[in-house]
């Protein structure tokens, strides 16, 4: 039996009268969804005034991983960050990418003063599916995108084997 058959989804469009003007069960359902979204994607910062806004690591440092026959290529969005604010490490075949954004601007004019600060950090970590040539790893940042090129080791390249399929 599929889990979707036993999992309640909303209230079937029925309106349940309430002294608060909204369905208390639907409200509970939305609160539970928000709780699990926050648990599965840890927030960078709490936004108590706007509980419906999900500010998560995935929204700040989106990552693409592409595997070719010769390498793994990782791209991470790091808008507004300098090279010195980013740390890339490979330890025991686990790639860790950390970053911290610190932006501060100040503008003074005759009739107003504006000071803004923006801070945020992220950590993305995952185990590489193959061995790589550690001495040939390259990383660069261009237009707010970090690119990490991880060439596969000769052993990893040679390990691939095509499996013959028999027709029956």
C-alpha positions in Angstrom: 0.0 0.0 0.0 1.4 3.4 -1.0 2.0 5.8 1.8 0.0 8.5 0.0 -3.1 6.4 0.4 -2.9 6.5 4.2 -1.4 10.0 4.7 -4.0 12.7 5.3 -3.8 15.6 2.7 -5.8 18.6 3.7 -9.4 18.3 4.6 -10.8 17.5 1.1 -11.9 21.0 0.5 -14.5 21.1 3.4 -14.9 24.2 5.4 -14.7 23.6 9.1 -16.3 26.4 11.1 -14.0 28.0 13.7 -14.2 30.9 16.0 -10.7 32.0 14.6 -12.0 32.0 11.0 -9.8 29.2 9.8 -9.7 25.5 10.0 -7.6 24.5 13.0 -6.6 21.2 11.5 -5.4 22.8 8.3 -3.5 25.3 10.4 -1.9 22.4 12.3 -1.0 20.7 9.0 0.7 23.9 7.8 2.6 24.3 11.0 3.9 20.7 10.8 4.9 21.1 7.2 6.9 24.3 8.2 8.5 22.4 11.1 9.7 19.5 9.0 10.9 21.9 6.2 13.0 23.6 8.9 14.3 20.3 10.2 15.3 18.9 6.8 16.8 22.2 5.6 18.5 23.9 8.5 18.0 27.7 8.5 20.8 30.2 8.3 18.9 32.5 10.6 15.5 32.6 12.3 12.9 34.9 10.8 10.3 35.1 13.6 8.4 38.0 12.1 7.9 36.1 8.8 7.4 32.4 9.7 6.2 31.5 6.2 9.6 32.5 4.6 12.0 29.5 4.5 15.5 30.9 4.5 17.6 27.8 4.1 21.1 26.7 3.2 19.8 25.3 -0.1 18.4 28.7 -1.0 21.8 30.5 -0.3 24.4 28.1 -1.7 22.7 26.1 -4.5 25.0 23.4 -5.8 25.2 21.4 -9.0 27.4 18.2 -9.3 28.2 16.9 -12.7 30.1 13.7 -13.4 31.8 13.0 -16.7 34.0 10.1 -17.6 37.1 12.0 -16.6 36.0 14.2 -13.7 33.5 15.5 -11.2 32.6 19.2 -11.6 30.9 21.0 -8.7 29.3 24.5 -9.0 28.1 26.4 -6.0 26.3 29.8 -6.0 28.3 32.2 -3.8 26.9 35.6 -4.7 28.7 38.6 -3.2 31.5 36.6 -1.7 35.2 37.1 -2.1 37.7 34.2 -2.6 39.0 34.8 0.9 35.5 34.1 2.3 35.3 30.6 0.8 37.0 27.4 2.1 37.2 24.2 0.1 38.7 21.0 1.6 38.9 17.4 0.7 39.4 15.0 3.7 38.9 11.3 3.5 37.1 11.6 0.2 34.6 14.1 1.7 34.4 17.4 -0.1 33.5 20.3 2.3 32.7 23.8 1.0 32.2 26.6 3.6 31.5 30.2 3.0 30.7 33.3 4.9 29.3 36.5 3.5 30.0 39.8 5.3 28.7 42.9 3.6 28.5 46.3 5.0 27.6 49.5 3.3 27.3 53.0 4.6 26.0 56.1 2.8 26.0 59.6 4.2 24.3 62.5 2.5 23.2 65.9 3.5 19.6 64.9 4.3 19.9 61.2 5.3 22.2 58.4 6.6 21.9 54.8 5.5 23.9 51.8 7.0 23.2 48.2 6.0 24.8 45.0 6.9 24.3 41.5 5.5 25.8 38.3 7.1 25.3 34.7 6.3 27.2 31.5 6.2 26.9 28.0 4.7 28.5 24.6 4.8 28.0 22.0 2.0 29.5 18.6 2.5 29.3 15.3 0.6 31.2 12.1 0.0 32.7 11.8 -3.4 31.5 8.6 -5.3 34.9 8.0 -6.8 38.6 8.6 -6.0 40.1 11.8 -7.4 43.6 13.1 -8.2 44.0 15.3 -5.1 47.0 17.1 -6.6 45.1 18.2 -9.7 42.0 19.6 -8.0 41.2 23.2 -9.2 38.8 25.8 -7.8 37.8 29.2 -9.1 35.2 31.9 -8.6 33.7 33.8 -11.5 30.5 35.9 -11.5 29.4 34.6 -8.1 29.8 30.9 -8.9 32.4 28.7 -7.3 33.6 25.9 -9.7 35.6 23.0 -8.3 37.1 20.6 -10.9 38.0 17.2 -9.4 39.8 14.9 -12.0 39.1 11.2 -11.4 42.0 9.0 -10.5 43.3 6.4 -13.1 41.9 3.7 -10.9 38.4 5.3 -10.9 38.5 5.7 -14.7 39.6 2.1 -15.2 37.0 0.7 -12.8 34.1 1.2 -15.1 32.9 -1.9 -16.8 30.1 -2.3 -19.4 27.7 -5.1 -18.5 26.3 -7.1 -21.4 22.6 -7.6 -21.6 21.1 -10.9 -22.8 17.8 -11.1 -24.6 15.6 -13.8 -23.4 
